[in-house]
Amino acid sequence: MTTAIYTHPDCKRHEMGAWHPESPARLQAIEDQLIASRIDGFLDYREAPAADISAIARNHTAGAIALIRDNVPSPGLTLAQDDGSGPVMNRHAGYYPLDGDTSLNAHSWQAALHAAGAAVAATDAVIAGELDNAFCAIRPPGHHARPSEPMGFCLFNNVAIAARHALEVRGLQRVAIVDFDVHHGNGTEEAFIDEPRVLMVSFFQHPFYPYTGAERSARNSRNTVNVPVPAHTKGDAVRRIVAEQWLPALHAHRPEMIFISAGFDAHREDDIGQMGLVEDDYAWITQQVMAVARQHGKGRIVSCLEGGYNLSALGRSVVAHLKALAELD
């Protein structure tokens, strides 16, 4: 197996304040754990290019793109003081708040371009047969980013942009998106609502941010398998969901390529959520997805980092995911 990691230094330069859990330390923790686990030598490391705006525009409105591009703060200046009336919308401050937990700094535009570019470049390389699969160690994450606006730590929806590229540029007829983040991927779902070429399967803690997804599950949408689960759900229950609900839908869809929104914040050590997965669960899920990809899509998978905020658990979980992708166990 040839498994690549796509990343870029600018993905570490985007940050939203020392208090923020979606921090550059996440990528460093992954890098450190890959070295400690001694699997880094088995992986093909590639620097992510910046995405063309045309690729981003297949999934995001011009207004959403401009909101990020035109409000990147100037470097080297400090955030203006909040007078208590709400977020300080200072174009030239150190941070520009988009919502209560999503901000831009001087490097956010370039980081977002390289995050989306990683997903697109990985898609091209996998479809071309250069790689069997790829993992994009990128930030900002993407699955909350709606076509019309960024939100929830996310600027552009990297997985959705890559899926659009596979369909509209590379000519695939059917793709699937697998999302195992603790939060519902509302932006991804909105991007492909009732799009028959795209099947989205997910589980997520509910009720929980962004408080979406359960209604869609109840509708039994033809192209969405959303499975809301309560807090404290553990790996055995998640494995049953995968086996009994995800896999039949994935096989019925016959995806020519699978994209993974790889969030690791459902880990039992991650305080952002309250679920109980461990590294072996992520490895098992990855192996099930790989079996579907081999049967219907020449094994083609591109995985993009989403959540995961306990640094130790994140690093270990990504190693488990990559070991499965590269068939190193």
SERO-160254 format. One record per residue: z, y, x of N, C-alpha, C in turn; residue number from 0. Coordinates in steps of 0.001 Angstrom, whole numbers. Layout:
<atoms>
n_Z,n_Y,n_X,ca_Z,ca_Y,ca_X,c_Z,c_Y,c_X,seq
Z,Y,X,Z,Y,X,Z,Y,X,NUM
...
</atoms>
This chain:
<atoms>
n_Z,n_Y,n_X,ca_Z,ca_Y,ca_X,c_Z,c_Y,c_X,seq
0,-1201,840,0,0,0,0,1248,873,0
-781,2242,480,-759,3548,1138,-150,4552,172,1
1048,4988,493,1774,5950,-323,1945,7235,469,2
1575,8347,-129,1688,9640,542,2795,10476,-71,3
3326,11375,745,4222,12428,264,3528,13758,492,4
3389,14521,-583,2851,15876,-506,3996,16872,-632,5
4017,17841,277,5013,18900,194,4486,20099,978,6
5245,21191,960,4843,22386,1684,6095,23201,1997,7
6143,23867,3171,7338,24663,3508,7689,25726,2477,8
6694,26286,1789,6987,27323,803,7830,26799,-351,9
7793,25491,-585,8605,24929,-1667,10099,25034,-1364,10
10457,25225,-82,11856,25462,280,12211,26944,256,11
11226,27805,196,11496,29241,255,11780,29837,-1118,12
11315,29188,-2153,11678,29604,-3513,13141,29285,-3747,13
13905,30254,-4203,15304,30000,-4573,15732,31046,-5586,14
16766,30718,-6347,17174,31551,-7475,18617,32009,-7381,15
19167,31986,-6179,20538,32420,-5972,21391,31289,-5431,16
22390,31640,-4642,23229,30621,-3999,23951,29741,-5013,17
24167,30248,-6219,24886,29498,-7252,24007,28457,-7940,18
22695,28554,-7769,21775,27812,-8624,21621,26362,-8160,19
21734,25388,-9079,21610,23980,-8670,20197,23583,-8240,20
19177,24304,-8717,17806,23985,-8322,17522,24746,-7031,21
17964,24159,-5926,18016,24863,-4653,17118,24206,-3610,22
16794,24933,-2537,16022,24343,-1441,16701,23126,-818,23
18018,23043,-920,18738,21900,-357,18296,20583,-967,24
17713,20632,-2142,17242,19391,-2771,16160,18729,-1923,25
15192,19507,-1462,14128,18926,-638,14668,18474,709,26
15612,19231,1274,16196,18816,2554,16946,17504,2399,27
17647,17336,1276,18382,16091,1039,17433,14901,963,28
16283,15109,336,15290,14036,268,14771,13707,1665,29
14424,14726,2432,13921,14497,3788,14951,13751,4631,30
16199,14180,4551,17247,13544,5350,17414,12076,4979,31
17372,11780,3688,17588,10408,3257,16397,9518,3603,32
15192,10072,3583,14024,9289,4000,14144,8887,5464,33
14646,9796,6293,14846,9465,7708,15969,8450,7866,34
17081,8674,7163,18222,7763,7285,17879,6356,6817,35
17007,6256,5811,16632,4941,5275,15553,4257,6103,36
14975,4998,7031,13956,4493,7944,12670,4074,7234,37
12372,4731,6125,11090,4444,5482,10078,5555,5714,38
10518,6657,6358,9605,7785,6542,8374,7397,7359,39
8520,6461,8275,7394,6043,9088,6344,5239,8350,40
6675,4771,7154,5727,3991,6359,4932,4866,5385,41
5213,6154,5391,4614,7056,4408,3638,8012,5081,42
2627,8394,4334,1607,9327,4813,2013,10730,4366,43
2431,11575,5306,2879,12925,4962,1691,13877,4953,44
1542,14628,3881,424,15558,3745,931,16919,3276,45
383,17976,3876,760,19324,3463,-11,19713,2221,46
693,20178,1223,76,20518,-60,-701,21818,50,47
-1934,21841,-431,-2662,23108,-505,-2158,23946,-1676,48
-2524,25201,-1695,-2273,26036,-2867,-3290,25692,-3944,49
-2841,25616,-5161,-3749,25321,-6277,-4643,26521,-6553,50
-5864,26246,-6945,-6726,27304,-7464,-6191,27756,-8821,51
-6327,29030,-9097,-5884,29545,-10391,-6624,28837,-11527,52
-7871,28452,-11290,-8635,27761,-12333,-7966,26453,-12731,53
-7350,25758,-11774,-6653,24512,-12093,-5429,24776,-12955,54
-4689,25839,-12613,-3500,26187,-13393,-3902,26645,-14791,55
-5015,27370,-14877,-5467,27926,-16161,-5933,26852,-17136,56
-6161,25646,-16667,-6489,24574,-17620,-5294,24216,-18484,57
-4093,24562,-18020,-2895,24219,-18787,-2099,25435,-19222,58
-2249,26575,-18550,-1414,27738,-18828,-2262,28946,-19207,59
-1722,29755,-20081,-2421,30947,-20528,-2473,31986,-19402,60
-3396,32915,-19548,-3491,34004,-18572,-2202,34806,-18537,61
-1563,34979,-19687,-307,35720,-19737,807,35030,-18979,62
880,33703,-19086,1919,32960,-18372,1716,33050,-16868,63
467,32976,-16437,160,33078,-15009,504,34476,-14501,64
100,35488,-15250,348,36872,-14831,1841,37194,-14788,65
2608,36637,-15706,4046,36895,-15731,4691,36516,-14407,66
4249,35413,-13826,4798,34977,-12540,4178,35761,-11395,67
2861,35841,-11379,2163,36504,-10270,2567,37973,-10129,68
2695,38667,-11244,2873,40120,-11201,4322,40564,-11099,69
5263,39625,-11115,6671,40003,-11074,7431,39402,-9906,70
6693,38947,-8909,7351,38446,-7705,8024,39616,-6984,71
9313,39539,-6712,10006,40665,-6082,9537,40899,-4651,72
9769,42100,-4201,9523,42409,-2804,10579,41735,-1942,73
10216,41285,-746,11210,40613,105,12196,41609,707,74
13390,41100,1018,14353,41867,1787,15184,42861,1015,75
15052,42876,-323,15847,43802,-1116,16858,43035,-1943,76
17905,43683,-2349,18970,43015,-3083,18818,43244,-4575,77
19412,42352,-5330,19376,42430,-6790,20186,43625,-7280,78
19586,44411,-8159,20308,45538,-8760,21477,45021,-9598,79
22508,45827,-9711,23687,45416,-10464,23386,45411,-11955,80
23873,44373,-12626,23760,44277,-14076,24854,45158,-14691,81
24484,46047,-15601,25469,46947,-16220,26122,46347,-17452,82
25866,45074,-17691,26447,44395,-18844,25547,44374,-20052,83
24426,45053,-19988,23521,45113,-21142,22502,43988,-21159,84
22488,43157,-20108,21546,42042,-20060,20905,41940,-18696,85
19918,41013,-18559,19269,40822,-17262,18630,42112,-16764,86
18682,42319,-15475,18106,43509,-14864,16658,43220,-14512,87
15717,43809,-15214,14305,43591,-14985,13793,44589,-13943,88
14167,44382,-12702,13779,45288,-11622,12695,44625,-10798,89
11482,45157,-10892,10337,44561,-10199,10594,44436,-8699,90
11387,45312,-8140,11567,45324,-6701,12942,44809,-6284,91
13624,44111,-7155,14909,43518,-6809,14693,42208,-6063,92
15773,41639,-5548,15694,40368,-4840,15289,39228,-5737,93
15662,39303,-7006,15299,38284,-7982,14777,38961,-9242,94
13821,38309,-9879,13312,38796,-11160,13600,37709,-12197,95
14520,37946,-13136,14897,36910,-14103,13841,36733,-15189,96
13435,35502,-15381,12502,35145,-16458,13258,34699,-17700,97
14341,33976,-17495,15271,33648,-18575,16641,33486,-17940,98
17605,33001,-18697,18972,32963,-18202,19185,32104,-16977,99
18304,31135,-16746,18496,30259,-15590,17231,30073,-14758,100
16244,30931,-14950,14987,30830,-14211,14622,32196,-13658,101
14485,32291,-12346,14190,33560,-11700,13101,33389,-10651,102
12521,34515,-10268,11564,34561,-9178,12203,35229,-7973,103
11866,34742,-6777,12163,35503,-5573,10838,35799,-4878,104
10898,36351,-3686,9686,36815,-3012,8702,35685,-2718,105
9182,34440,-2686,8334,33311,-2304,7941,32427,-3487,106
8362,32800,-4684,8189,31903,-5830,6732,31682,-6194,107
5900,32720,-6115,4487,32569,-6459,3819,31563,-5545,108
4016,31695,-4240,3395,30756,-3305,3969,29352,-3472,109
5270,29252,-3705,5870,27932,-3930,5260,27267,-5158,110
5094,28035,-6232,4518,27481,-7463,3071,27062,-7248,111
2311,27844,-6488,924,27462,-6200,863,26166,-5401,112
1745,26024,-4417,1724,24808,-3602,2269,23601,-4355,113
3231,23820,-5262,3722,22707,-6076,2611,22164,-6965,114
1921,23057,-7658,789,22614,-8480,-323,22057,-7618,115
-564,22681,-6459,-1602,22194,-5565,-1325,20806,-5034,116
-58,20488,-4800,298,19139,-4368,-115,18113,-5411,117
193,18402,-6670,-127,17458,-7746,-1631,17274,-7891,118
-2391,18355,-7769,-3848,18264,-7892,-4446,17533,-6698,119
-4008,17878,-5484,-4541,17211,-4291,-4202,15731,-4286,120
-2992,15383,-4703,-2620,13972,-4778,-3485,13239,-5792,121
-3755,13894,-6911,-4621,13288,-7929,-6004,13003,-7358,122
-6568,13963,-6658,-7889,13766,-6054,-7883,12616,-5056,123
-6870,12565,-4198,-6827,11536,-3164,-6648,10143,-3756,124
-5839,10037,-4795,-5621,8730,-5426,-6881,8289,-6173,125
-7500,9177,-6907,-8726,8815,-7622,-9837,8445,-6637,126
-9894,9141,-5505,-10920,8846,-4502,-10676,7541,-3762,127
-9493,6955,-3932,-9183,5708,-3248,-8638,5885,-1848,128
-8350,7138,-1447,-7737,7370,-138,-6305,6857,-102,129
-5643,6914,-1233,-4248,6518,-1380,-4111,5589,-2572,130
-3113,4721,-2501,-2776,3931,-3687,-1982,4769,-4674,131
-1055,5556,-4157,-234,6411,-5012,371,7508,-4155,132
1044,8448,-4798,1614,9578,-4061,2828,10110,-4786,133
3743,10677,-3986,4917,11370,-4505,4856,12801,-4008,134
5033,13751,-4915,5016,15172,-4577,6449,15679,-4507,135
6917,15914,-3283,8268,16444,-3060,8165,17957,-3134,136
8252,18470,-4347,7916,19867,-4611,8994,20535,-5460,137
9020,21808,-5377,9780,22660,-6253,9129,24036,-6201,138
9170,24795,-7270,9897,24542,-8519,9355,23341,-9297,139
10250,22720,-10088,9809,21631,-10958,8942,22178,-12086,140
8518,21273,-13016,7516,21738,-13955,7610,21358,-15413,141
8348,20297,-15779,8101,19726,-17106,8632,20559,-18274,142
9426,21589,-18003,9820,22508,-19079,8848,23675,-19247,143
7987,23895,-18287,7076,25045,-18358,6074,24846,-19488,144
6146,25707,-20469,5241,25637,-21610,3886,26232,-21229,145
2837,25912,-21946,1549,26540,-21643,1614,28061,-21655,146
2490,28626,-22487,2535,30081,-22656,3656,30768,-21893,147
4598,30015,-21300,5708,30680,-20618,6478,29712,-19735,148
7015,30231,-18614,7931,29426,-17799,9303,29369,-18455,149
10070,28322,-18123,11436,28212,-18626,12128,27056,-17918,150
13454,27035,-18028,14239,25884,-17595,14028,25479,-16152,151
14109,26416,-15218,13912,26210,-13779,12440,26058,-13405,152
11532,25982,-14380,10140,25585,-14144,9202,26781,-14283,153
8222,26883,-13409,7238,27954,-13456,5911,27443,-14006,154
5245,26550,-13279,4029,25900,-13780,4308,24414,-13979,155
3624,23822,-14954,3850,22407,-15269,2952,21555,-14385,156
3510,21110,-13265,2721,20441,-12245,2053,19165,-12738,157
2789,18340,-13471,2236,17093,-13983,1135,17362,-15008,158
1360,18326,-15895,349,18637,-16905,-924,19183,-16252,159
-766,20021,-15227,-1924,20558,-14509,-2706,19421,-13857,160
-1999,18474,-13246,-2665,17343,-12603,-3367,16454,-13632,161
-2719,16227,-14764,-3346,15408,-15802,-4601,16078,-16340,162
-4551,17384,-16551,-5744,18119,-16987,-6861,17992,-15956,163
-6500,18073,-14695,-7489,17956,-13626,-8149,16577,-13659,164
-7342,15537,-13850,-7891,14178,-13906,-8864,14014,-15068,165
-8543,14632,-16197,-9390,14507,-17385,-10615,15411,-17315,166
-10401,16671,-16995,-11469,17662,-17133,-12359,17768,-15899,167
-11820,17475,-14733,-12602,17596,-13501,-13047,16241,-12982,168
-12123,15271,-12977,-12447,13960,-12417,-12996,12973,-13430,169
-13012,13347,-14697,-13710,12565,-15703,-13003,11335,-16223,170
-11686,11216,-16006,-10973,10082,-16594,-10918,10245,-18106,171
-10817,9124,-18786,-10820,9126,-20250,-9430,9008,-20860,172
-8514,8359,-20144,-7165,8140,-20678,-6162,8196,-19526,173
-5111,8978,-19694,-4024,9008,-18729,-2708,8911,-19475,174
-1668,8569,-18753,-322,8519,-19333,620,9334,-18465,175
1634,9895,-19102,2689,10630,-18412,4019,9958,-18738,176
4729,9553,-17706,6034,8915,-17819,7073,9921,-17347,177
8059,10199,-18171,9065,11208,-17846,10445,10579,-17971,178
11145,10428,-16818,12498,9849,-16888,13580,10838,-16474,179
13291,12125,-16580,14301,13157,-16375,15350,13077,-17487,180
16554,13573,-17209,17605,13555,-18226,17302,14518,-19373,181
16449,15512,-19120,16067,16495,-20137,14693,16166,-20712,182
14493,16491,-21965,13188,16301,-22588,12154,17222,-21948,183
10986,16678,-21654,9896,17454,-21070,9121,18200,-22144,184
9731,19231,-22672,9152,19942,-23811,7825,20607,-23472,185
7705,21138,-22248,6462,21791,-21871,5307,20819,-21788,186
5571,19628,-21260,4529,18603,-21170,4116,18141,-22555,187
5101,17900,-23409,4779,17470,-24768,3927,18516,-25486,188
4312,19782,-25362,3556,20835,-26029,2125,20916,-25499,189
1962,20695,-24207,630,20787,-23606,-333,19751,-24171,190
201,18589,-24575,-682,17495,-24980,-424,17025,-26408,191
141,17883,-27221,477,17498,-28582,-790,17044,-29303,192
-760,15814,-29779,-1883,15233,-30526,-3175,15185,-29712,193
-3070,15115,-28390,-4217,14907,-27506,-4377,13402,-27284,194
-5369,12775,-27895,-5436,11308,-27866,-5688,10722,-26488,195
-6178,11512,-25548,-6443,10984,-24207,-5179,10862,-23366,196
-4075,11460,-23846,-2835,11503,-23064,-1710,10866,-23865,197
-1085,9845,-23301,128,9267,-23863,1309,9721,-23031,198
2338,10251,-23686,3574,10628,-23003,4698,9723,-23471,199
5392,9106,-22516,6568,8299,-22843,7765,8879,-22105,200
8901,8921,-22789,10091,9491,-22167,11343,8978,-22849,201
12448,9054,-22116,13778,9029,-22717,14476,10277,-22223,202
15497,10706,-22941,16221,11910,-22531,17530,11965,-23289,203
18536,12566,-22666,19832,12745,-23317,19675,13705,-24488,204
20311,13362,-25603,20209,14202,-26804,21501,14084,-27610,205
22020,15206,-28133,21500,16581,-28026,21798,17180,-26658,206
20827,17882,-26112,20935,18420,-24768,19761,19369,-24561,207
19891,20250,-23593,18801,21170,-23264,17501,20379,-23028,208
16384,20844,-23549,16104,22079,-24289,16174,21907,-25812,209
16890,20871,-26269,17132,20641,-27698,15824,20414,-28466,210
14931,19682,-27844,13652,19327,-28450,13428,17832,-28260,211
12385,17325,-28893,11965,15951,-28663,12365,14970,-29726,212
13545,15139,-30307,14002,14167,-31297,13149,14221,-32553,213
12758,15419,-32975,11916,15546,-34154,10564,14890,-33931,214
10025,15081,-32752,8751,14463,-32410,8872,12948,-32442,215
9988,12431,-31986,10220,10992,-32027,10224,10496,-33460,216
10871,11243,-34330,10961,10831,-35727,9596,10809,-36403,217
8675,11655,-35933,7338,11691,-36513,6497,10485,-36112,218
6974,9745,-35082,6232,8588,-34613,4809,8974,-34242,219
4696,10012,-33437,3394,10527,-33023,2570,9432,-32369,220
1293,9500,-32559,403,8491,-31997,316,8569,-30482,221
596,9718,-29892,465,9812,-28437,1772,10188,-27737,222
2902,10016,-28410,4197,10344,-27818,5215,9278,-28169,223
5896,8756,-27160,7016,7842,-27381,8248,8514,-26781,224
8920,9311,-27581,10157,9978,-27191,11335,9134,-27648,225
12261,8891,-26752,13434,8103,-27120,14687,8894,-26745,226
15249,9656,-27693,16504,10349,-27413,17656,9359,-27306,227
18528,9570,-26337,19673,8677,-26144,20938,9515,-26040,228
22076,8965,-26415,23319,9742,-26334,23835,9834,-24910,229
24719,10799,-24696,25410,10895,-23410,26074,9564,-23091,230
26174,9260,-21800,26821,8070,-21254,25963,6813,-21395,231
24698,6962,-21788,23789,5814,-21808,23572,5327,-20379,232
23638,4012,-20204,23525,3433,-18868,22190,2723,-18686,233
22012,2182,-17498,20732,1616,-17122,20285,440,-17963,234
21208,-398,-18417,20782,-1559,-19206,20111,-1126,-20506,235
20649,-84,-21139,20039,419,-22375,18688,1057,-22089,236
18587,1781,-20986,17316,2405,-20628,16270,1336,-20331,237
16652,277,-19665,15689,-796,-19374,15167,-1438,-20654,238
16018,-1563,-21652,15546,-2097,-22936,14546,-1143,-23584,239
14808,154,-23480,13877,1143,-24032,12521,1015,-23346,240
12537,905,-22040,11288,776,-21296,10544,-490,-21719,241
11258,-1597,-21765,10620,-2879,-22068,10129,-2959,-23509,242
10922,-2424,-24438,10612,-2626,-25855,9781,-1507,-26464,243
9824,-304,-25878,9107,820,-26485,8044,1418,-25568,244
8390,1679,-24304,7396,2256,-23403,6247,1309,-23113,245
6580,113,-22650,5539,-766,-22132,4508,-1175,-23187,246
4904,-1514,-24410,3871,-1817,-25405,2925,-638,-25650,247
3484,566,-25700,2642,1753,-25921,1723,2004,-24730,248
2236,1838,-23532,1415,2051,-22345,279,1041,-22272,249
570,-206,-22544,-491,-1221,-22508,-1532,-971,-23598,250
-1089,-534,-24754,-2037,-239,-25833,-2941,936,-25474,251
-2404,1895,-24728,-3189,3085,-24353,-4170,2788,-23220,252
-3842,1835,-22359,-4688,1454,-21216,-5019,2646,-20308,253
-4010,3279,-19743,-4259,4492,-18947,-5018,4181,-17663,254
-5966,5036,-17361,-6715,4909,-16109,-5945,5509,-14934,255
-4893,6243,-15236,-4020,6804,-14214,-2703,7171,-14874,256
-1621,7079,-14111,-302,7411,-14645,312,8510,-13786,257
857,9502,-14462,1597,10578,-13815,3074,10426,-14178,258
3934,10632,-13200,5372,10483,-13417,6059,11822,-13217,259
6791,12281,-14236,7739,13375,-14073,9047,12746,-13620,260
9248,12781,-12313,10325,12015,-11687,11569,12886,-11544,261
12349,12928,-12600,13639,13603,-12560,14739,12578,-12333,262
15661,12890,-11455,16711,11933,-11094,18095,12424,-11523,263
18119,13318,-12522,19389,13857,-12991,20032,13026,-14090,264
19431,11877,-14429,20121,10919,-15296,20998,9970,-14486,265
21090,10194,-13180,21948,9385,-12320,23417,9601,-12690,266
24199,8555,-12563,25603,8629,-12989,26419,9616,-12164,267
25953,9986,-10957,26690,10920,-10118,26252,12365,-10325,268
25275,12595,-11185,24735,13941,-11370,25446,14613,-12532,269
26131,15717,-12244,26933,16392,-13260,26107,17271,-14198,270
24824,17467,-13914,23978,18239,-14832,23870,17524,-16171,271
23725,16210,-16135,23676,15403,-17348,24881,14491,-17428,272
24873,13630,-18443,25991,12693,-18623,25483,11277,-18865,273
24422,10899,-18140,23921,9540,-18274,24391,8689,-17105,274
24011,7402,-17087,24606,6471,-16140,23635,5628,-15359,275
22475,6172,-14993,21529,5399,-14208,21953,5358,-12736,276
21457,4341,-12028,21672,4217,-10587,20323,3969,-9924,277
20330,3899,-8589,19085,3771,-7840,18263,2565,-8268,278
18914,1433,-8507,18171,229,-8898,17420,427,-10213,279
17968,1245,-11098,17268,1512,-12361,15969,2273,-12109,280
16012,3271,-11213,14788,4020,-10912,13756,3119,-10237,281
14212,2240,-9358,13276,1312,-8719,12644,389,-9749,282
13461,-121,-10677,12946,-1038,-11701,11944,-342,-12612,283
12261,865,-13056,11331,1609,-13901,10014,1827,-13160,284
10101,2211,-11894,8895,2435,-11099,8060,1167,-11015,285
8692,41,-10816,7960,-1222,-10732,7264,-1566,-12041,286
7908,-1275,-13172,7264,-1543,-14465,6045,-652,-14660,287
6181,605,-14273,5048,1537,-14395,3915,1117,-13474,288
4242,653,-12271,3219,193,-11342,2451,-1000,-11897,289
3142,-1889,-12586,2464,-3051,-13164,1448,-2618,-14207,290
1798,-1621,-15024,848,-1093,-16003,-333,-451,-15294,291
-39,342,-14267,-1108,1018,-13535,-2050,22,-12881,292
-1522,-1054,-12335,-2384,-2064,-11717,-3283,-2737,-12743,293
-2737,-2991,-13935,-3513,-3708,-14952,-4627,-2854,-15542,294
-4374,-1561,-15704,-5327,-735,-16439,-5962,390,-15613,295
-5354,778,-14483,-5806,1976,-13797,-5924,1855,-12298,296
-6246,654,-11804,-6436,457,-10360,-5192,841,-9558,297
-4042,817,-10206,-2788,1126,-9531,-2540,2596,-9299,298
-3327,3462,-9905,-3278,4892,-9583,-2067,5571,-10228,299
-1213,6145,-9367,-6,6847,-9808,187,8094,-8955,300
499,9206,-9603,988,10393,-8911,2314,10773,-9545,301
3342,10866,-8718,4698,11177,-9167,5099,12544,-8634,302
5713,13361,-9485,6118,14718,-9101,7612,14898,-9353,303
8298,15442,-8378,9733,15682,-8505,10019,16679,-9620,304
10975,16315,-10453,11487,17226,-11477,12950,17523,-11135,305
13902,17014,-11944,15306,17319,-11721,15974,16363,-10743,306
17293,16540,-10613,18102,15771,-9673,18882,16735,-8811,307
20207,16886,-9079,20961,17990,-8498,22180,17563,-7699,308
22602,16331,-7812,23579,15795,-6875,22788,15364,-5645,309
23015,16030,-4522,22109,15872,-3383,22097,14446,-2842,310
23237,13816,-2767,23284,12447,-2265,22560,11489,-3211,311
22872,11591,-4499,22228,10715,-5481,20724,10970,-5531,312
20329,12230,-5426,18908,12556,-5436,18193,11899,-4271,313
18715,12071,-3067,18071,11479,-1906,17959,9974,-2008,314
19033,9306,-2413,19017,7849,-2525,18054,7384,-3609,315
18001,8119,-4715,17129,7732,-5824,15660,7899,-5461,316
15334,8979,-4754,13946,9158,-4323,13548,8048,-3349,317
14444,7665,-2465,14149,6548,-1561,13868,5279,-2361,318
14662,4998,-3372,14433,3812,-4201,13084,3886,-4893,319
12752,5055,-5407,11460,5279,-6078,10306,5062,-5101,320
10428,5618,-3900,9356,5507,-2915,9242,4094,-2354,321
10357,3417,-2179,10291,2014,-1744,9505,1178,-2743,322
9737,1459,-4026,8990,725,-5054,7504,1084,-5011,323
7204,2392,-4919,5801,2809,-4877,5070,2209,-3678,324
5734,2164,-2534,5107,1664,-1313,5291,161,-1131,325
5979,-485,-2071,6244,-1925,-2025,6886,-2319,-695,326
7957,-1612,-359,8639,-1851,895,9806,-2821,770,327
10198,-3179,-441,11295,-4141,-610,10765,-5563,-618,328
</atoms>
